[in-house]
Amino acid sequence: MPTIYPAGSPSSHSPNSQGKLGPMSIGKMPGHWALASAGKRVLRPGGLELTNRMLHALRITSEDRVVEFAPGLGVTARIVLERAPSSYCGVEREPKIAEHLQQLFASSSVRFVCGEAQKSGFPDDCASVVYGEAMLSMQGPEQKDRIFAEARRLLGAGGRYGIHELCFPDDTSPSLRHEIQAELSKEIHVGVQILTRTEWAAIFARNGMTITWNAEAPMHLLEPWRVLGDEGFIGGLRIVVNMLTKPMVRHRILAIRRLFRRYEKHLGAIAIVGTVSEN
């Protein structure tokens, strides 16, 4: 889901697991649901390439206990589960999505629960890896801090926390930041509050985590070459057909892409992995 991917959305106003539309019109849908209605499955700002680089940096093995915040369509969960961690739990805000994912990935070591990223309900030090993608950028400062604090609470010493989010260059002016965030929030119908790379790093430091890896990528979510790389030929063809046959879907997607292109020099994706101090 999120043009970016916020954690959960009302299922009665969204595409179901087969991509069919609920009661909300395309024009009023949050951008991530509009993209999903066109068949878009990968909605991480830096694409699958940056997701895979983050997962490589997280070094997930068969000994790891993994928690994912806001798994959404389960694209990253599928990649992680191929690494056969000791356990995996996805924390998803929307009950029907959590239920669907549990059925999709049925296993004794895999669990999807309905809950909030900032209040998972899991015990302290229960995970060795926590990660979340394209959801912190949709939260205000206090909510970001609460989610980071929850990740830190779940991790034991040496645990790793990975994020994949939108990012501004450090030298972006306050006025331009306000303009971009206002335009994005208006177009995708979801509040957006993006940080600079230095600001993202500062939250890790505040929560006792040392950054061990980071990387950036252009925000090219809807560029043809990125769509082909993320979705494959068949997936890309599905999106093209849906855009050709669904005028409202085409209108929404092209409007979102125009906005991304307008600000492409100032809007990027960042992935960071932080490790909890052993002390």
SENUGU-482219 format. One record per residue (C-alpha): x, y, z; residue in three letters. Coordinates in nm, 2 decimals, always signed. Example, Ala and Ser with C-alpha at 12.3 -4.5 7.8 and 13.67 -1.06 7.14 Angstrom:
2
+1.23:-0.45:+0.78:ala
+1.37:-0.11:+0.71:ser
END
This chain:
279
+0.00:+0.00:+0.00:met
+0.17:+0.34:+0.08:pro
+0.23:+0.58:-0.21:thr
+0.39:+0.56:+0.06:ile
+0.27:+0.32:+0.31:tyr
+0.10:+0.42:+0.63:pro
+0.01:+0.16:+0.89:ala
-0.34:+0.03:+0.80:gly
-0.65:+0.19:+0.66:ser
-1.02:+0.12:+0.70:pro
-1.09:-0.20:+0.51:ser
-1.44:-0.08:+0.42:ser
-1.28:+0.20:+0.22:his
-1.00:+0.01:+0.05:ser
-0.92:-0.25:-0.21:pro
-0.97:-0.60:-0.07:asn
-0.71:-0.88:-0.11:ser
-0.82:-0.93:-0.47:gln
-0.78:-0.56:-0.55:gly
-1.15:-0.48:-0.58:lys
-1.27:-0.15:-0.46:leu
-1.48:-0.08:-0.15:gly
-1.73:+0.21:-0.12:pro
-1.48:+0.49:-0.11:met
-1.43:+0.65:-0.45:ser
-1.08:+0.66:-0.61:ile
-1.07:+1.04:-0.58:gly
-1.11:+1.03:-0.21:lys
-0.89:+0.72:-0.13:met
-0.56:+0.76:+0.04:pro
-0.29:+0.75:-0.23:gly
-0.16:+0.40:-0.12:his
-0.50:+0.25:-0.17:trp
-0.54:+0.42:-0.51:ala
-0.21:+0.27:-0.62:leu
-0.31:-0.07:-0.49:ala
-0.63:-0.05:-0.69:ser
-0.42:-0.03:-1.00:ala
-0.23:-0.34:-0.90:gly
+0.08:-0.17:-0.74:lys
+0.22:-0.41:-0.48:arg
+0.56:-0.25:-0.39:val
+0.51:+0.09:-0.24:leu
+0.83:+0.15:-0.05:arg
+0.98:+0.49:-0.14:pro
+1.32:+0.34:-0.24:gly
+1.17:+0.04:-0.41:gly
+1.26:-0.33:-0.36:leu
+1.63:-0.26:-0.42:glu
+1.65:-0.04:-0.11:leu
+1.44:-0.28:+0.09:thr
+1.67:-0.57:+0.00:asn
+1.97:-0.37:+0.09:arg
+1.82:-0.29:+0.43:met
+1.74:-0.66:+0.49:leu
+2.09:-0.75:+0.40:his
+2.22:-0.50:+0.65:ala
+1.99:-0.64:+0.92:leu
+2.16:-0.98:+0.87:arg
+1.85:-1.19:+0.95:ile
+1.93:-1.56:+1.01:thr
+1.75:-1.87:+1.14:ser
+1.83:-1.76:+1.50:glu
+1.65:-1.43:+1.48:asp
+1.32:-1.33:+1.63:arg
+1.17:-1.07:+1.39:val
+0.90:-0.81:+1.44:val
+0.77:-0.61:+1.15:glu
+0.57:-0.29:+1.21:phe
+0.28:-0.24:+0.95:ala
+0.35:-0.53:+0.71:pro
+0.06:-0.41:+0.48:gly
+0.05:-0.64:+0.17:leu
+0.32:-0.86:+0.31:gly
+0.58:-0.80:+0.03:val
+0.87:-0.76:+0.27:thr
+0.74:-1.03:+0.51:ala
+0.76:-1.28:+0.22:arg
+1.13:-1.19:+0.16:ile
+1.21:-1.21:+0.53:val
+1.03:-1.55:+0.57:leu
+1.25:-1.69:+0.29:glu
+1.54:-1.65:+0.54:arg
+1.35:-1.88:+0.78:ala
+1.39:-1.67:+1.11:pro
+1.33:-1.85:+1.44:ser
+1.00:-1.65:+1.46:ser
+0.83:-1.37:+1.28:tyr
+0.55:-1.14:+1.40:cys
+0.38:-0.86:+1.20:gly
+0.20:-0.59:+1.39:val
-0.08:-0.46:+1.17:glu
-0.34:-0.19:+1.27:arg
-0.62:-0.32:+1.04:glu
-0.78:-0.64:+1.17:pro
-0.88:-0.77:+0.82:lys
-0.53:-0.72:+0.68:ile
-0.38:-0.90:+0.98:ala
-0.63:-1.19:+0.93:glu
-0.56:-1.21:+0.56:his
-0.18:-1.22:+0.61:leu
-0.21:-1.49:+0.88:gln
-0.40:-1.71:+0.63:gln
-0.15:-1.62:+0.35:leu
+0.16:-1.71:+0.56:phe
+0.02:-1.99:+0.77:ala
+0.30:-2.13:+0.99:ser
+0.36:-2.22:+1.35:ser
+0.65:-1.97:+1.37:ser
+0.46:-1.69:+1.19:val
+0.21:-1.46:+1.36:arg
+0.02:-1.15:+1.25:phe
-0.15:-0.95:+1.53:val
-0.38:-0.65:+1.52:cys
-0.21:-0.37:+1.71:gly
-0.03:-0.04:+1.69:glu
+0.34:+0.00:+1.62:ala
+0.38:+0.23:+1.92:gln
+0.21:-0.02:+2.15:lys
+0.26:-0.38:+2.03:ser
+0.18:-0.55:+2.36:gly
+0.49:-0.77:+2.33:phe
+0.72:-0.83:+2.63:pro
+1.06:-0.64:+2.66:asp
+1.36:-0.79:+2.48:asp
+1.15:-1.03:+2.28:cys
+1.30:-0.96:+1.94:ala
+1.65:-0.95:+1.79:ser
+1.53:-0.76:+1.47:val
+1.26:-0.50:+1.43:val
+1.19:-0.31:+1.11:tyr
+0.92:-0.10:+0.95:gly
+0.89:+0.07:+0.61:glu
+0.71:+0.38:+0.48:ala
+0.51:+0.44:+0.79:met
+0.71:+0.67:+1.02:leu
+0.70:+0.95:+0.75:ser
+0.32:+0.96:+0.80:met
+0.35:+1.02:+1.18:gln
+0.41:+1.34:+1.38:gly
+0.72:+1.40:+1.59:pro
+0.57:+1.25:+1.91:glu
+0.44:+0.95:+1.74:gln
+0.77:+0.89:+1.57:lys
+0.94:+0.89:+1.91:asp
+0.69:+0.65:+2.05:arg
+0.74:+0.40:+1.77:ile
+1.12:+0.42:+1.80:phe
+1.09:+0.38:+2.18:ala
+0.87:+0.07:+2.12:glu
+1.12:-0.08:+1.88:ala
+1.40:-0.02:+2.14:arg
+1.19:-0.18:+2.42:arg
+1.14:-0.49:+2.21:leu
+1.51:-0.53:+2.13:leu
+1.77:-0.69:+2.35:gly
+2.13:-0.58:+2.36:ala
+2.28:-0.61:+2.01:gly
+1.93:-0.60:+1.85:gly
+1.89:-0.43:+1.51:arg
+1.62:-0.18:+1.41:tyr
+1.57:-0.10:+1.04:gly
+1.36:+0.17:+0.88:ile
+1.29:+0.27:+0.51:his
+1.14:+0.61:+0.48:glu
+1.11:+0.93:+0.29:leu
+1.39:+1.18:+0.34:cys
+1.48:+1.55:+0.27:phe
+1.84:+1.66:+0.20:pro
+1.98:+1.84:+0.51:asp
+1.99:+2.17:+0.33:asp
+1.62:+2.18:+0.24:thr
+1.48:+2.51:+0.36:ser
+1.19:+2.51:+0.61:pro
+0.96:+2.69:+0.36:ser
+1.03:+2.42:+0.09:leu
+0.98:+2.14:+0.34:arg
+0.64:+2.29:+0.44:his
+0.54:+2.33:+0.08:glu
+0.63:+1.97:-0.02:ile
+0.46:+1.82:+0.28:gln
+0.15:+2.02:+0.23:ala
+0.13:+1.93:-0.14:glu
+0.19:+1.56:-0.07:leu
-0.06:+1.55:+0.22:ser
-0.32:+1.71:+0.00:lys
-0.27:+1.48:-0.30:glu
-0.24:+1.14:-0.12:ile
-0.50:+1.23:+0.16:his
-0.25:+1.12:+0.43:val
-0.06:+1.36:+0.66:gly
+0.31:+1.36:+0.57:val
+0.60:+1.47:+0.80:gln
+0.93:+1.39:+0.64:ile
+1.27:+1.43:+0.82:leu
+1.62:+1.50:+0.69:thr
+1.89:+1.24:+0.71:arg
+2.04:+1.41:+1.01:thr
+1.70:+1.42:+1.19:glu
+1.64:+1.05:+1.12:trp
+1.99:+0.97:+1.27:ala
+1.91:+1.18:+1.58:ala
+1.61:+0.97:+1.67:ile
+1.83:+0.65:+1.66:phe
+2.08:+0.83:+1.89:ala
+1.80:+0.94:+2.13:arg
+1.69:+0.58:+2.17:asn
+2.03:+0.43:+2.24:gly
+2.10:+0.29:+1.90:met
+2.42:+0.33:+1.70:thr
+2.37:+0.35:+1.32:ile
+2.56:+0.07:+1.16:thr
+2.44:+0.11:+0.80:trp
+2.25:+0.36:+0.59:asn
+2.18:+0.42:+0.22:ala
+1.97:+0.65:+0.01:glu
+1.78:+0.62:-0.32:ala
+1.58:+0.85:-0.54:pro
+1.20:+0.87:-0.48:met
+1.11:+0.72:-0.82:his
+0.82:+0.50:-0.70:leu
+0.61:+0.56:-1.02:leu
+0.88:+0.59:-1.28:glu
+0.85:+0.32:-1.55:pro
+1.19:+0.16:-1.48:trp
+1.13:+0.14:-1.11:arg
+0.78:+0.00:-1.16:val
+0.92:-0.27:-1.39:leu
+1.20:-0.35:-1.14:gly
+0.96:-0.37:-0.85:asp
+0.66:-0.54:-1.01:glu
+0.82:-0.74:-1.29:gly
+0.69:-0.76:-1.64:phe
+0.35:-0.92:-1.55:ile
+0.29:-0.69:-1.26:gly
+0.39:-0.38:-1.47:gly
+0.15:-0.50:-1.75:leu
-0.13:-0.54:-1.49:arg
-0.08:-0.18:-1.38:ile
-0.08:-0.05:-1.74:val
-0.40:-0.24:-1.82:val
-0.57:-0.10:-1.51:asn
-0.47:+0.25:-1.59:met
-0.60:+0.22:-1.95:leu
-0.93:+0.07:-1.85:thr
-1.00:+0.28:-1.53:lys
-0.99:+0.65:-1.60:pro
-1.02:+0.76:-1.24:met
-0.73:+0.53:-1.13:val
-0.52:+0.67:-1.42:arg
-0.60:+1.03:-1.31:his
-0.50:+0.97:-0.95:arg
-0.17:+0.79:-1.04:ile
-0.06:+1.04:-1.29:leu
-0.14:+1.33:-1.05:ala
+0.07:+1.16:-0.78:ile
+0.35:+1.10:-1.03:arg
+0.35:+1.46:-1.14:arg
+0.39:+1.57:-0.78:leu
+0.68:+1.33:-0.72:phe
+0.85:+1.46:-1.04:arg
+0.80:+1.82:-0.94:arg
+0.99:+1.77:-0.62:tyr
+1.23:+1.49:-0.73:glu
+1.54:+1.70:-0.65:lys
+1.43:+1.75:-0.29:his
+1.26:+1.42:-0.21:leu
+1.43:+1.09:-0.16:gly
+1.43:+0.76:+0.02:ala
+1.65:+0.66:+0.31:ile
+1.71:+0.33:+0.49:ala
+1.89:+0.30:+0.82:ile
+1.99:+0.02:+1.05:val
+2.07:+0.09:+1.41:gly
+2.21:-0.15:+1.67:thr
+2.13:-0.14:+2.04:val
+2.43:-0.09:+2.26:ser
+2.56:-0.40:+2.44:glu
+2.62:-0.19:+2.75:asn
END
